[in-house]
Amino acid sequence: MASTRLRTSSEESPLEERFLATRALTEALAAPLSESDATIQSMEDASPAKWHLAHTTWFWETFLLRDHLPDYTLHDERWPFLFNSYYEAEGARIGRFSRGMLSRPSVDEVLDWRAAVTQAMGELLGDPDLAPLIELGVAHEQQHQELLLTDIKHALFENPLGPAMFDAQLPAAEARERGWTGHPGGIGAVGHKGEGFSFDCEGPRHRVLLEPFALADTLVTNAEWDAFIADGGYENAALWLSDGWAWVQENRIAAPLYWRDGDRGAEHFTLAGWQPRDPHAPVTHISYYEADAFASWAGYRLPTEFEWEAVARGQHAEEAPAHEPGEGNQLDAAGPVHPVGSAGLFGDCWQFTRSAYLPYPRFQPAEGAVGEYNGKFMSGQFVLKGASCATARGHSRASYRNFFYPHQRWQFTGLRLAKDI
């Protein structure tokens, strides 16, 4: 294989800069972890940190280097079986539930592979024909940065010692009085407009009919959730969807994930270990079932994804500015990310909507293996909007559609209320 070199910073294009910055941030996020920390898998929904380091490297090696760099040789021909996630077109792979059994390769071996792949990518980063695929690769790795943080948080939480990933003081949240942004209803346009990168599930752009509604300008807080619990929110079947009530009963759910109340007062588990629960901070790590039940208890409802997007785009009034996706509390550097209740619609927590994750009119998945990225998951899941404190800044946008199953809550998930007017 021909020798490669990465361009100097003065020669780098914006896409090259984002590629290199993304690769570096992934490694910085994993840097505090021991070999044991990085190898464990606490549940099937989560993956080991080492696996995230490797899978994001497999993506670049498979879809860019293998397919587009002449004479490229795989770093290790055995590893695609270990680090393919769900791409059926790429062949057999280890079961998701077995990722935590991979004591080998070691973290150092994976990091060496990452360095080799990052170096080899230097020959492809300037190719304009590959720019869309490179954009997808950057966005894919950013998604795994968030998963790396949320997955290791769950794993450390399972340790009775409650170890901290980062030794840091968490910032206090600012108390905010709730207001409402009204929308008169009418025909709105939703979906990606076509400028810049987007995932295939964000389009095509299409029209929707909106009835008059209002969207809260703050997220629901820990203090509000405490009131919900104190009022018997987890004990009142009338508040819950049938599946949600069955989930509460079967799993003995009585509070958001990572909460505890005891001799030390109200606490929750964070990436900085067990910390006092800030009443003004947005509640997070809740399921769709919990979000829907709280909204019913509060006398409101969850927004649709189209209502949320219309407000985010400033479509509710002529003078209304759009919300900036890059603002708010989002991921900029390695550290103990945590919701603090920043202003705007983006940041802190992904926000549940009542919209099922389904294809838009005229949706067509991308061709080839990358077409498996989103479309085949459009069943039984709900759309979340915005961004969280663990979302790489610049990753999200008004048309972005995150999605999870209604019982899942290990992500930084919260809620913003809506009401009919």
SEMI-792639 format. One line per field, with one value per residue (C-alpha): residue in one letter; x, y, z. Coordinates in Angstrom, 1 decimal, m for minus. Example, Ala and Ser with C-alpha at 12.3 -4.5 7.8 and 13.67 -1.06 7.14 Angstrom:
residuo	c(A_S)
xx	c(12.3_13.7)
yy	c(m4.5_m1.1)
zz	c(7.8_7.1)
//
This chain:
residuo	c(M_A_S_T_R_L_R_T_S_S_E_E_S_P_L_E_E_R_F_L_A_T_R_A_L_T_E_A_L_A_A_P_L_S_E_S_D_A_T_I_Q_S_M_E_D_A_S_P_A_K_W_H_L_A_H_T_T_W_F_W_E_T_F_L_L_R_D_H_L_P_D_Y_T_L_H_D_E_R_W_P_F_L_F_N_S_Y_Y_E_A_E_G_A_R_I_G_R_F_S_R_G_M_L_S_R_P_S_V_D_E_V_L_D_W_R_A_A_V_T_Q_A_M_G_E_L_L_G_D_P_D_L_A_P_L_I_E_L_G_V_A_H_E_Q_Q_H_Q_E_L_L_L_T_D_I_K_H_A_L_F_E_N_P_L_G_P_A_M_F_D_A_Q_L_P_A_A_E_A_R_E_R_G_W_T_G_H_P_G_G_I_G_A_V_G_H_K_G_E_G_F_S_F_D_C_E_G_P_R_H_R_V_L_L_E_P_F_A_L_A_D_T_L_V_T_N_A_E_W_D_A_F_I_A_D_G_G_Y_E_N_A_A_L_W_L_S_D_G_W_A_W_V_Q_E_N_R_I_A_A_P_L_Y_W_R_D_G_D_R_G_A_E_H_F_T_L_A_G_W_Q_P_R_D_P_H_A_P_V_T_H_I_S_Y_Y_E_A_D_A_F_A_S_W_A_G_Y_R_L_P_T_E_F_E_W_E_A_V_A_R_G_Q_H_A_E_E_A_P_A_H_E_P_G_E_G_N_Q_L_D_A_A_G_P_V_H_P_V_G_S_A_G_L_F_G_D_C_W_Q_F_T_R_S_A_Y_L_P_Y_P_R_F_Q_P_A_E_G_A_V_G_E_Y_N_G_K_F_M_S_G_Q_F_V_L_K_G_A_S_C_A_T_A_R_G_H_S_R_A_S_Y_R_N_F_F_Y_P_H_Q_R_W_Q_F_T_G_L_R_L_A_K_D_I)
xx	c(0.0_1.3_2.5_0.0_0.1_m2.5_m2.6_m1.4_m4.0_m3.4_m4.3_m7.3_m10.8_m13.7_m14.7_m11.2_m11.0_m14.3_m13.1_m9.9_m11.7_m14.3_m11.8_m9.8_m12.9_m13.9_m10.5_m10.6_m13.9_m12.6_m9.2_m10.3_m11.4_m9.3_m9.1_m11.7_m14.0_m13.8_m14.6_m17.7_m21.2_m23.9_m27.0_m27.8_m28.9_m25.5_m22.1_m18.6_m16.6_m13.9_m16.5_m17.5_m13.9_m13.6_m16.9_m16.5_m13.1_m14.6_m17.1_m14.3_m12.2_m15.2_m17.1_m14.3_m10.8_m11.8_m14.1_m12.4_m8.6_m6.9_m4.8_m5.9_m5.5_m7.7_m5.8_m7.1_m9.4_m11.0_m12.2_m15.1_m17.0_m16.4_m17.2_m20.0_m23.1_m26.3_m25.4_m26.7_m25.1_m21.7_m22.2_m22.1_m21.2_m21.0_m24.2_m24.9_m25.3_m21.8_m19.9_m18.8_m17.1_m14.4_m11.4_m9.3_m8.3_m7.1_m7.8_m4.3_m4.7_m7.9_m6.3_m3.4_m6.0_m7.8_m4.5_m3.7_m7.2_m7.2_m3.8_m4.9_m8.0_m5.8_m5.8_m9.6_m10.6_m10.0_m12.1_m15.3_m17.0_m16.6_m17.7_m21.3_m20.0_m17.4_m20.1_m22.1_m19.1_m18.5_m22.2_m22.1_m19.1_m20.7_m23.7_m21.3_m19.7_m23.0_m23.6_m20.1_m21.0_m24.4_m23.4_m20.4_m22.6_m25.0_m22.1_m20.5_m24.0_m24.2_m21.0_m22.0_m19.1_m20.6_m17.3_m16.9_m15.7_m14.7_m13.6_m15.4_m17.9_m21.1_m22.5_m25.7_m28.9_m30.6_m34.2_m36.4_m40.1_m42.1_m43.6_m45.3_m44.8_m48.1_m48.6_m51.8_m51.9_m52.1_m50.0_m46.3_m43.3_m41.2_m38.2_m34.7_m34.5_m31.6_m28.8_m25.9_m25.9_m28.9_m29.8_m32.1_m35.0_m35.2_m36.7_m38.3_m39.5_m43.3_m46.4_m48.3_m51.5_m51.1_m53.9_m53.3_m51.0_m48.4_m45.0_m43.4_m40.1_m38.6_m38.0_m39.7_m37.4_m36.4_m38.5_m41.6_m40.9_m40.6_m44.1_m45.3_m43.9_m45.2_m48.7_m48.6_m47.8_m46.2_m49.2_m52.1_m52.9_m55.3_m52.2_m50.5_m50.8_m51.6_m48.2_m46.6_m48.5_m47.6_m43.9_m44.1_m45.6_m43.3_m40.1_m41.2_m40.5_m40.9_m38.5_m36.3_m33.3_m30.3_m32.4_m32.1_m33.3_m31.8_m29.7_m27.7_m30.9_m32.0_m29.2_m28.7_m25.9_m23.8_m20.6_m19.1_m20.5_m23.3_m24.3_m27.0_m30.1_m30.5_m34.2_m33.9_m32.1_m34.1_m35.3_m33.6_m33.3_m37.0_m38.9_m41.6_m44.1_m43.0_m43.0_m46.5_m47.8_m46.2_m47.8_m51.2_m50.7_m49.7_m52.8_m50.9_m49.5_m46.3_m45.8_m45.8_m42.5_m44.0_m45.1_m41.7_m40.0_m42.3_m41.4_m37.7_m37.8_m39.6_m42.7_m45.2_m45.0_m43.6_m41.2_m40.2_m36.6_m35.5_m33.8_m30.1_m29.3_m25.7_m26.8_m27.5_m25.8_m24.1_m20.9_m17.8_m15.0_m14.5_m16.1_m19.0_m21.8_m24.9_m28.2_m28.3_m31.5_m30.1_m32.3_m33.7_m34.9_m31.6_m29.3_m29.6_m32.0_m33.5_m37.2_m39.9_m42.6_m45.8_m44.9_m44.1_m40.9_m42.3_m41.2_m42.1_m44.1_m42.0_m39.2_m36.6_m33.6_m30.1_m28.7_m26.2_m25.3_m25.6_m29.3_m29.7_m28.8_m32.3_m35.1_m35.3_m35.8_m39.1_m41.3_m42.4_m40.2_m40.9_m39.2_m37.2_m36.2_m33.4_m30.1_m28.7_m25.7_m23.9_m24.7_m21.7_m22.4_m23.3_m24.6_m28.3_m30.8_m34.5_m35.2_m33.2_m35.1_m33.7_m35.7_m35.9_m38.3_m40.9_m39.3_m35.7_m34.3_m30.5_m30.1_m30.3_m34.1_m36.5_m39.6_m41.1_m44.8_m47.3_m51.0_m53.9_m55.1)
yy	c(0.0_3.4_5.6_8.1_11.3_13.5_17.1_19.8_21.9_24.8_22.4_20.7_21.2_21.7_18.1_16.8_18.9_17.4_13.9_14.3_16.1_13.4_10.6_12.5_13.1_9.5_8.5_11.3_10.1_6.6_7.7_7.6_4.0_1.0_m2.1_m3.7_m0.7_m0.6_m4.3_m4.8_m4.9_m4.3_m5.2_m6.1_m2.6_m1.3_m2.1_m2.0_1.2_m0.8_m2.1_1.5_2.4_m0.6_m0.5_3.2_2.1_m0.9_1.5_3.6_0.6_m1.2_1.4_3.8_2.2_m1.4_m0.2_3.0_2.8_0.6_m2.3_m1.6_m4.6_m5.1_m4.6_m8.0_m10.1_m11.7_m8.4_m7.6_m10.5_m8.9_m5.3_m5.3_m4.2_m5.0_m4.8_m8.0_m7.2_m7.4_m10.9_m12.9_m11.2_m11.9_m11.7_m8.3_m9.9_m11.3_m8.1_m8.0_m11.3_m9.9_m9.7_m9.7_m7.6_m5.4_m1.6_m0.9_m3.1_m1.3_2.1_1.0_0.0_3.3_5.2_3.1_3.7_7.4_7.7_5.7_7.8_10.7_9.6_9.8_12.8_15.2_13.2_15.2_12.1_10.5_13.5_12.3_8.9_10.6_12.9_9.8_8.3_11.4_11.5_7.8_8.1_11.1_8.9_6.3_9.0_9.5_5.8_5.3_7.8_6.4_2.8_3.2_5.2_2.3_m0.2_1.9_2.3_m1.5_m1.5_m1.2_1.1_3.7_4.6_8.0_8.1_11.7_13.4_16.7_19.0_19.2_22.6_23.8_24.2_27.5_27.7_28.7_29.7_27.8_29.7_28.6_29.2_29.2_28.0_28.9_25.7_25.4_23.7_23.3_21.9_19.3_17.2_18.1_20.9_19.5_21.8_19.9_16.4_14.6_10.9_9.4_9.1_12.9_13.2_13.7_17.2_17.2_19.0_18.3_19.8_21.2_22.1_25.1_24.1_25.4_24.0_24.6_26.5_24.5_20.9_19.1_19.2_16.8_18.8_18.4_14.7_14.4_15.9_13.3_10.5_12.1_12.2_8.5_8.8_5.4_3.8_5.2_3.0_5.6_7.7_5.0_3.4_m0.3_m1.5_1.2_0.0_m3.6_m2.5_m0.6_m3.6_m6.2_m4.2_m2.5_0.9_3.7_6.5_7.5_5.4_6.3_7.8_6.9_8.4_7.4_8.6_10.9_12.5_12.7_11.5_10.3_8.5_10.5_10.2_11.9_9.2_9.6_13.2_15.2_15.6_19.1_20.0_22.6_20.3_18.6_15.1_12.5_8.8_8.2_6.0_7.0_5.3_7.6_10.7_10.0_9.2_12.4_14.5_13.0_13.7_17.3_17.9_18.2_15.9_15.1_17.1_15.5_15.5_17.9_20.4_20.4_20.9_23.7_25.7_24.8_26.3_29.4_28.6_29.7_33.5_35.8_37.4_34.2_33.2_29.6_27.9_27.3_23.6_24.3_26.2_24.8_22.2_19.8_17.8_19.8_17.9_14.8_15.3_14.4_15.6_16.4_18.3_21.8_23.3_25.5_27.8_26.8_23.6_21.9_20.4_18.8_15.9_14.2_15.0_12.3_13.0_11.1_10.3_6.8_6.4_5.7_6.5_9.9_10.0_8.9_7.7_5.5_4.0_4.6_1.9_m0.7_m1.7_1.9_1.7_m0.5_2.5_3.7_2.4_m1.2_0.1_1.9_m0.4_0.0_3.0_6.6_9.8_12.1_15.6_18.0_17.0_16.0_16.9_13.9_14.9_16.3_19.9_20.4_16.8_17.6_19.8_20.6_17.7_15.1_12.0_10.1_7.0_4.4_1.7_2.9_1.1_2.2_4.9_4.6_7.5_11.1_11.2_13.8_15.6_19.0_19.4_20.5_21.5_22.1_25.7)
zz	c(0.0_m0.9_2.0_3.3_5.2_6.7_5.6_8.0_9.7_7.2_4.3_5.9_4.5_7.0_6.4_7.1_10.2_11.5_10.6_12.6_15.5_15.7_15.8_18.5_20.7_20.6_22.0_24.6_25.9_26.4_27.8_31.6_31.3_32.4_30.2_32.4_32.3_28.5_28.1_30.2_28.8_31.3_29.2_25.6_24.7_25.6_24.1_25.7_25.2_23.4_21.0_20.2_19.5_17.2_15.5_14.4_13.0_11.2_9.6_8.0_7.0_5.5_3.6_2.7_2.8_1.6_m1.1_m2.3_m1.6_m4.2_m2.8_0.8_3.1_6.1_9.4_10.6_8.5_11.6_13.1_10.8_12.4_15.8_15.0_12.4_14.2_12.2_8.5_7.0_3.7_5.4_6.5_9.8_13.0_16.7_18.7_20.2_23.7_23.4_22.8_26.4_26.0_23.8_26.1_22.9_21.0_23.8_24.0_22.9_19.8_19.0_19.4_17.1_14.5_14.9_14.3_11.2_9.8_10.5_8.8_5.8_5.4_4.5_0.9_0.7_2.7_m0.2_m2.7_m3.4_m4.7_m1.3_0.7_1.3_2.6_4.8_6.2_7.0_8.7_10.9_11.9_12.6_14.9_16.7_17.4_19.0_21.1_22.8_23.1_24.5_27.3_28.1_27.9_30.3_32.6_32.8_33.4_36.2_37.8_38.0_40.2_43.9_44.5_42.2_40.5_38.8_35.2_35.6_38.9_38.5_40.1_38.3_37.5_39.2_37.1_36.7_37.8_34.9_34.9_32.3_29.4_26.2_22.5_20.7_17.1_15.2_13.2_9.5_6.9_7.8_6.0_7.8_6.9_5.7_3.2_1.3_2.4_4.1_5.5_6.8_7.4_4.9_7.5_7.8_4.3_2.0_3.0_3.0_4.2_7.4_8.9_12.4_14.7_17.1_19.9_22.3_23.2_26.6_26.5_29.4_30.0_32.9_36.0_38.8_41.2_39.1_38.8_42.6_42.8_40.3_42.5_45.7_44.2_43.4_39.8_39.6_41.4_39.4_36.5_35.0_34.0_32.1_28.7_29.1_27.9_30.2_33.2_32.5_32.2_35.6_37.3_35.8_36.5_39.7_38.3_40.9_39.7_36.8_36.1_38.3_41.1_44.8_48.0_51.3_54.3_52.1_50.7_47.0_44.7_41.2_39.5_37.0_35.1_38.1_40.4_42.9_43.2_44.9_42.7_41.5_41.7_38.9_36.4_33.7_34.6_32.4_31.9_31.6_29.2_26.7_29.0_31.9_29.8_28.6_32.1_33.5_30.8_31.5_35.3_34.6_32.4_29.1_26.5_24.5_21.3_17.9_16.1_13.5_16.2_17.7_14.4_13.4_16.5_16.1_12.6_13.8_11.7_14.4_13.6_11.0_13.5_15.3_14.9_14.4_17.3_16.7_16.7_17.9_21.0_24.5_26.6_24.2_23.9_23.2_25.0_27.2_30.6_32.9_30.6_32.6_32.0_33.4_31.9_29.2_27.1_23.7_22.2_21.8_24.4_27.8_26.9_23.9_24.1_23.6_21.1_20.6_17.0_15.9_14.0_10.6_7.0_5.5_2.3_m0.7_1.6_0.0_1.9_0.5_m1.8_m0.6_3.0_4.3_3.4_6.5_8.6_9.5_7.4_8.7_12.3_11.5_13.7_17.3_18.2_19.0_17.7_20.0_19.0_19.9_21.3_24.7_26.8_25.3_21.6_19.7_19.1_15.4_15.1_15.4_13.5_13.4_11.1_13.1_14.2_17.1_17.9_20.8_22.0_24.5_27.5_27.0_29.2_29.6_27.1_28.2_27.5_29.0_28.0_27.0_27.4_24.8_24.9_22.5_22.2)
//
